[in-house]
Amino acid sequence: MGEVRTPVSIVCVYNDPAVLESCLAASVKAGQGASRQTEVIPVDNVSGAFASAGAALNHGARMARNEVVVFVHQDVYLHSLPALEAAAATLLADPAIGVLGAVGVDHRGEVVGAMRDRVVPLGRSTSVPVDVDSLDEVLFMVTRSQVLREPLSESPDLAWHAYAVEYCLRMRASGRRAAAVDIPLTHNSMTTNLARLDVAHRSVGHTYAGLVPVRTTCGIVAGEHGAATTSWPVRRARGARTFWGESVRARRVRRSLRGVPQDRGHARQVVLADIRLLVDDVARLAGSSSIRVIDPSRDGTVGEAEGLERNGLAFSAATLRWPGVVAAVAATTPDQLLLVAGLRPEETAPLAATTTGPYVVGLARDTGLWLLLGADPAPLAPLWSRPRNRPFFVG
């Protein structure tokens, strides 16, 4: 017997038609051959007709034909409509689940649900729903009958933030589950909008004071005073622990690279940097016209996202089995910018030895280990020139 699936109604509020067309709409069009009853309901907010995400998404939900409504960002590329429909079938089969999403944060602060966040894999993979404190707004789903009865919050305090977080807490307060499960996607985000996020967190914390603190992908909601605050010494101590841990990992990777010839782009160097935030600057400084991102599949699942763009540059991403990763690295030419993300320490040196061109190795606690090929390291050096970018350990 095949996997149980149910068609869904994908609702997306958008303010940039080009982003919608190149990401969400393109991915649905590419995969709809096997999911003909799944529909997309775009809600136009280019002119600012809706004052909040909740108002726009509720409007779209009222037009839905299918029993599961999926709320998705405009800059999401869905790698598998069948996987999305399978998640929807799971939601319908378990009335205890009030809301199900692609990415959440559990009570320990661990990100649950595998996705590609811009250019790096993020989150712990799970094929079954796992309870979480909150879900990210990037993609979450509810039944149509429920959202018509209990719509998303249209509070001006939330506006464009934390509406999925609020809905998760509303479900949990009523005894229902908020859960995350793998729904393969790439979030091709260009910016991080934090305007009035603190207002949204204060509002959610005040409304659900009995459930805070709540961990989210955008910080901790602590109560009516907003995100949890800590003293400067505590923040400094946490930062020092992160730097120490990253430095220990960097030292191990650096030692593993000793067998790779140093004339291939400073083979011994390992920088501490979140490549998600720097990849566009990398492409600009490298003079590249395209960005290719790959990561190794850890469960045998593969996927491609083609035809995307970032700031006018062609952008593609793929999850490949290990032989495919090795082949892609070996085939990279000096004029091709390739980022291999989600690596393990023992995988880095063999890949570095495969290429004949320059490369940079880097890591960050939240986004893992990465290998950048096809760019001269010298012009990129200003991107990781601060003391914080240099590991504490040497040798």
C-alpha positions as CSV (number, residue, x, y, z in Angstrom):
1,M,0.0,0.0,0.0
2,G,1.2,3.5,-0.8
3,E,1.5,6.4,1.6
4,V,-1.8,8.0,2.7
5,R,-2.1,11.5,1.3
6,T,-4.8,14.2,1.3
7,P,-4.9,17.2,-1.0
8,V,-4.3,20.6,0.6
9,S,-5.1,24.2,0.1
10,I,-1.9,26.3,0.2
11,V,-2.5,29.8,1.4
12,C,0.2,32.5,1.0
13,V,0.1,36.2,1.5
14,Y,2.6,37.9,-0.7
15,N,4.0,41.4,-1.3
16,D,6.5,40.6,-4.0
17,P,5.1,38.8,-7.0
18,A,8.5,37.9,-8.4
19,V,9.5,36.1,-5.2
20,L,6.2,34.3,-5.1
21,E,6.6,33.1,-8.8
22,S,10.2,32.0,-8.4
23,C,9.8,30.2,-5.1
24,L,6.4,28.9,-4.0
25,A,4.5,29.0,-7.3
26,A,7.4,27.5,-9.2
27,S,7.7,24.6,-6.8
28,V,4.0,23.8,-6.8
29,K,3.9,23.9,-10.6
30,A,6.9,21.6,-10.8
31,G,5.3,19.0,-8.5
32,Q,1.6,19.3,-9.2
33,G,1.6,16.4,-11.7
34,A,1.3,14.0,-8.8
35,S,-0.9,16.3,-6.6
36,R,-3.6,17.6,-9.0
37,Q,-6.2,18.4,-6.3
38,T,-3.8,20.5,-4.2
39,E,-4.4,24.2,-4.8
40,V,-2.6,27.4,-4.2
41,I,-4.5,30.5,-2.9
42,P,-2.3,33.6,-3.2
43,V,-3.5,36.6,-1.2
44,D,-2.3,39.8,-2.8
45,N,-0.9,42.4,-0.2
46,V,1.3,44.4,-2.6
47,S,-0.8,47.5,-1.8
48,G,-1.1,46.8,1.9
49,A,-4.7,45.9,1.9
50,F,-4.3,43.6,4.9
51,A,-2.9,45.0,8.2
52,S,-1.8,41.7,9.5
53,A,-0.8,38.2,8.4
54,G,-3.6,36.7,10.3
55,A,-6.2,38.8,8.4
56,A,-4.8,37.9,5.0
57,L,-4.4,34.2,5.8
58,N,-7.9,33.9,7.3
59,H,-9.2,35.5,4.1
60,G,-7.4,32.9,2.0
61,A,-8.6,30.0,4.3
62,R,-12.2,31.0,3.7
63,M,-11.7,30.3,0.0
64,A,-10.1,26.9,0.5
65,R,-11.7,23.9,-1.1
66,N,-9.7,21.2,0.7
67,E,-10.0,20.1,4.3
68,V,-6.4,20.9,5.3
69,V,-5.2,24.5,4.9
70,V,-1.4,25.1,4.7
71,F,-0.1,28.6,5.5
72,V,3.3,29.2,3.7
73,H,5.7,32.1,3.2
74,Q,6.1,33.4,-0.3
75,D,9.8,32.6,-0.4
76,V,9.4,28.9,0.3
77,Y,10.3,26.2,-2.3
78,L,8.4,23.0,-1.6
79,H,10.5,20.0,-2.6
80,S,7.7,17.4,-2.4
81,L,3.9,18.0,-2.6
82,P,3.4,14.3,-1.8
83,A,5.3,14.8,1.5
84,L,3.1,17.8,2.2
85,E,0.0,15.8,1.5
86,A,1.2,13.0,3.7
87,A,1.7,15.4,6.6
88,A,-1.8,16.7,6.0
89,A,-3.2,13.1,6.2
90,T,-1.3,12.7,9.5
91,L,-3.0,15.8,10.8
92,L,-6.5,14.5,9.8
93,A,-5.8,11.1,11.3
94,D,-4.9,12.5,14.7
95,P,-7.5,14.8,16.2
96,A,-5.2,15.4,19.2
97,I,-3.0,17.5,16.9
98,G,-4.3,21.1,16.7
99,V,-1.6,22.5,14.5
100,L,1.3,20.8,12.5
101,G,4.3,22.5,11.0
102,A,7.5,22.0,9.2
103,V,9.8,23.5,11.8
104,G,9.4,24.0,15.5
105,V,11.3,24.4,18.7
106,D,10.9,22.0,21.6
107,H,11.1,22.7,25.4
108,R,14.9,22.1,25.3
109,G,15.4,24.7,22.6
110,E,16.2,22.1,19.9
111,V,14.9,22.9,16.4
112,V,12.7,20.0,15.2
113,G,11.9,19.3,11.6
114,A,14.5,19.3,8.8
115,M,14.6,22.2,6.3
116,R,17.1,24.3,4.3
117,D,17.3,27.7,5.8
118,R,18.6,29.8,3.0
119,V,21.8,27.8,2.3
120,V,22.2,25.4,5.2
121,P,20.2,22.4,6.5
122,L,18.6,23.1,9.8
123,G,16.7,21.1,12.4
124,R,16.4,17.5,13.6
125,S,14.8,15.3,11.1
126,T,11.6,13.5,12.2
127,S,9.2,11.3,10.1
128,V,6.6,11.4,12.9
129,P,5.0,14.4,14.6
130,V,7.0,15.6,17.6
131,D,5.5,17.9,20.2
132,V,7.1,21.4,20.2
133,D,6.8,24.6,22.2
134,S,6.1,26.6,19.1
135,L,6.1,26.4,15.3
136,D,7.8,28.8,12.8
137,E,5.5,30.8,10.5
138,V,7.4,29.5,7.5
139,L,4.9,26.6,7.0
140,F,2.1,25.3,9.3
141,M,-1.2,23.6,8.7
142,V,-4.6,23.2,10.3
143,T,-7.9,21.8,9.3
144,R,-10.2,24.1,7.4
145,S,-13.1,23.5,9.7
146,Q,-11.0,24.4,12.7
147,V,-9.5,27.6,11.3
148,L,-12.9,28.8,10.2
149,R,-14.1,28.2,13.8
150,E,-10.9,29.3,15.4
151,P,-9.1,31.7,13.0
152,L,-5.6,33.0,13.2
153,S,-5.2,36.1,15.4
154,E,-5.7,39.4,13.6
155,S,-4.4,41.4,16.6
156,P,-2.4,44.5,15.5
157,D,0.1,43.6,18.2
158,L,1.1,40.5,16.3
159,A,0.8,42.0,12.8
160,W,3.4,40.0,10.8
161,H,5.1,38.1,13.7
162,A,4.4,35.2,16.1
163,Y,0.9,34.4,14.7
164,A,1.9,30.7,14.4
165,V,3.4,30.9,17.9
166,E,0.1,32.3,19.3
167,Y,-1.9,29.6,17.5
168,C,0.4,26.9,19.0
169,L,-0.1,28.2,22.5
170,R,-3.9,28.5,21.9
171,M,-4.0,24.8,20.9
172,R,-1.8,23.8,23.8
173,A,-3.9,25.8,26.3
174,S,-7.0,23.9,25.0
175,G,-5.3,20.5,25.5
176,R,-4.4,19.9,21.8
177,R,-0.9,19.3,20.4
178,A,1.4,21.6,18.5
179,A,3.8,19.3,16.5
180,A,6.5,19.4,13.9
181,V,7.3,16.8,11.2
182,D,9.6,16.8,8.2
183,I,8.1,18.6,5.2
184,P,11.0,19.1,2.7
185,L,11.5,22.8,1.8
186,T,14.0,25.5,1.1
187,H,13.3,28.9,2.8
188,N,15.0,31.3,0.3
189,S,14.8,34.2,2.7
190,M,16.5,37.5,1.7
191,T,16.0,39.4,4.9
192,T,15.1,39.0,8.6
193,N,12.3,41.3,9.6
194,L,12.5,42.0,13.4
195,A,10.4,45.2,13.4
196,R,7.9,45.0,16.3
197,L,8.9,41.4,17.1
198,D,9.2,42.4,20.8
199,V,5.7,43.8,20.7
200,A,4.4,40.5,19.4
201,H,6.3,38.5,22.0
202,R,5.0,40.7,24.8
203,S,1.4,40.2,23.6
204,V,1.7,36.4,23.3
205,G,3.5,36.2,26.7
206,H,0.7,38.3,28.4
207,T,-2.1,36.2,26.8
208,Y,-0.5,32.9,27.7
209,A,1.3,33.7,31.0
210,G,0.7,30.2,32.3
211,L,2.6,28.6,29.4
212,V,5.7,30.8,29.3
213,P,8.6,30.7,28.8
214,V,8.1,29.5,25.3
215,R,11.0,28.8,22.9
216,T,10.7,30.0,19.3
217,T,12.9,30.2,16.3
218,C,13.1,34.0,17.0
219,G,14.0,33.8,20.7
220,I,12.3,33.1,24.0
221,V,8.9,34.5,24.9
222,A,9.1,35.0,28.7
223,G,5.9,36.8,29.6
224,E,4.2,40.2,29.2
225,H,7.5,41.9,29.3
226,G,8.5,40.2,26.1
227,A,11.5,38.1,25.2
228,A,13.5,36.8,28.1
229,T,16.2,39.3,29.2
230,T,19.4,38.4,30.8
231,S,22.1,40.5,32.4
232,W,25.2,41.5,30.5
233,P,27.5,39.2,32.4
234,V,25.2,36.2,31.6
235,R,25.0,37.1,28.0
236,R,28.8,37.5,27.8
237,A,29.3,34.1,29.5
238,R,27.0,32.4,27.1
239,G,28.8,34.1,24.2
240,A,32.1,32.9,25.6
241,R,30.8,29.3,25.8
242,T,29.6,29.4,22.2
243,F,33.0,30.8,21.1
244,W,34.9,28.1,23.1
245,G,32.7,25.3,21.6
246,E,33.1,26.5,18.1
247,S,36.9,26.9,18.6
248,V,37.2,23.3,19.8
249,R,35.3,22.0,16.7
250,A,37.4,24.3,14.4
251,R,40.6,22.9,15.9
252,R,39.5,19.3,15.1
253,V,38.6,20.2,11.6
254,R,41.9,22.1,11.1
255,R,43.9,19.1,12.2
256,S,42.0,16.9,9.8
257,L,43.0,19.2,7.0
258,R,46.8,18.8,7.6
259,G,47.0,16.2,4.8
260,V,45.5,18.5,2.2
261,P,48.0,20.6,0.3
262,Q,48.1,24.2,1.6
263,D,48.4,25.8,-1.8
264,R,44.7,25.1,-2.4
265,G,43.3,28.2,-0.7
266,H,44.7,28.3,2.8
267,A,43.7,24.7,3.7
268,R,44.6,25.1,7.3
269,Q,42.2,28.0,7.9
270,V,38.8,27.5,9.5
271,V,36.7,30.6,10.1
272,L,33.8,31.0,12.5
273,A,30.9,32.4,10.6
274,D,27.2,31.9,9.9
275,I,27.3,31.5,6.2
276,R,23.5,32.1,5.9
277,L,24.1,35.7,6.7
278,L,27.1,36.2,4.4
279,V,26.4,34.1,1.3
280,D,25.1,37.1,-0.7
281,D,28.2,39.1,0.1
282,V,30.4,36.1,-0.8
283,A,28.8,36.0,-4.2
284,R,29.3,39.8,-4.7
285,L,32.9,39.8,-3.6
286,A,33.7,36.7,-5.7
287,G,32.1,38.3,-8.8
288,S,29.9,35.2,-9.3
289,S,26.8,35.2,-11.4
290,S,25.3,32.1,-9.6
291,I,25.2,30.3,-6.3
292,R,25.0,26.5,-6.1
293,V,24.3,24.9,-2.7
294,I,24.4,21.2,-1.8
295,D,24.2,19.2,1.4
296,P,24.6,15.5,2.0
297,S,21.5,13.4,2.5
298,R,21.4,11.7,5.9
299,D,18.4,9.5,5.3
300,G,18.6,8.7,1.6
301,T,16.1,11.4,0.6
302,V,17.2,13.6,-2.3
303,G,15.8,16.8,-3.7
304,E,16.5,19.7,-6.1
305,A,15.4,23.3,-6.2
306,E,16.3,25.0,-9.5
307,G,15.5,28.3,-11.0
308,L,15.7,30.3,-7.8
309,E,17.5,33.6,-7.4
310,R,19.1,35.7,-4.7
311,N,19.5,39.4,-5.3
312,G,19.5,38.9,-9.0
313,L,21.9,35.9,-9.0
314,A,20.8,32.5,-10.1
315,F,20.5,30.2,-7.1
316,S,20.0,26.4,-7.0
317,A,20.1,24.0,-4.1
318,A,20.1,20.2,-3.8
319,T,20.3,17.4,-1.2
320,L,22.4,14.6,-2.6
321,R,23.7,11.2,-1.6
322,W,27.3,11.2,-0.7
323,P,28.7,10.1,-4.1
324,G,26.7,12.9,-5.7
325,V,28.3,15.4,-3.3
326,V,31.8,14.1,-4.1
327,A,31.1,14.3,-7.8
328,A,29.7,17.9,-7.6
329,V,32.8,19.0,-5.7
330,A,35.2,17.3,-8.1
331,A,33.4,18.9,-11.1
332,T,33.5,22.5,-9.7
333,T,35.6,24.9,-11.8
334,P,37.2,28.1,-10.5
335,D,34.4,30.3,-11.9
336,Q,31.6,28.3,-10.1
337,L,30.6,29.2,-6.6
338,L,29.7,26.1,-4.7
339,L,28.7,25.8,-1.0
340,V,28.6,22.4,0.6
341,A,26.8,22.7,3.9
342,G,25.8,20.4,6.7
343,L,29.1,18.5,6.7
344,R,30.5,16.3,9.4
345,P,34.2,16.9,10.5
346,E,35.4,13.7,9.1
347,E,33.9,14.5,5.7
348,T,35.6,17.9,5.2
349,A,39.2,16.8,4.4
350,P,38.2,14.2,1.8
351,L,36.1,16.7,0.0
352,A,38.8,19.4,0.2
353,A,41.3,17.0,-1.3
354,T,38.9,16.3,-4.2
355,T,39.0,19.8,-5.5
356,T,41.8,21.5,-7.4
357,G,40.7,25.0,-6.7
358,P,40.7,27.4,-3.7
359,Y,38.3,26.9,-0.9
360,V,37.3,28.2,2.6
361,V,36.2,26.0,5.5
362,G,33.9,27.5,8.2
363,L,31.5,26.7,10.9
364,A,29.0,28.2,13.4
365,R,27.2,26.6,16.3
366,D,23.7,27.1,14.8
367,T,24.4,26.2,11.2
368,G,27.2,23.6,11.3
369,L,30.2,23.0,9.1
370,W,30.6,24.3,5.6
371,L,33.0,24.2,2.6
372,L,33.0,27.0,0.1
373,L,34.6,26.4,-3.4
374,G,35.1,28.5,-6.5
375,A,36.1,31.8,-4.8
376,D,39.5,33.3,-4.1
377,P,39.8,33.5,-0.3
378,A,41.6,36.8,-0.3
379,P,38.7,39.1,-1.4
380,L,36.4,37.3,1.0
381,A,38.7,37.8,4.1
382,P,36.9,41.0,5.2
383,L,33.7,39.0,5.8
384,W,35.4,37.1,8.6
385,S,38.1,39.5,9.8
386,R,36.8,40.2,13.3
387,P,38.4,38.5,16.3
388,R,35.2,36.6,16.9
389,N,35.7,34.9,13.5
390,R,39.0,33.4,14.4
391,P,39.1,30.3,16.6
392,F,40.7,30.6,20.0
393,F,42.9,27.6,19.4
394,V,45.7,27.4,17.0
395,G,47.8,24.5,15.7
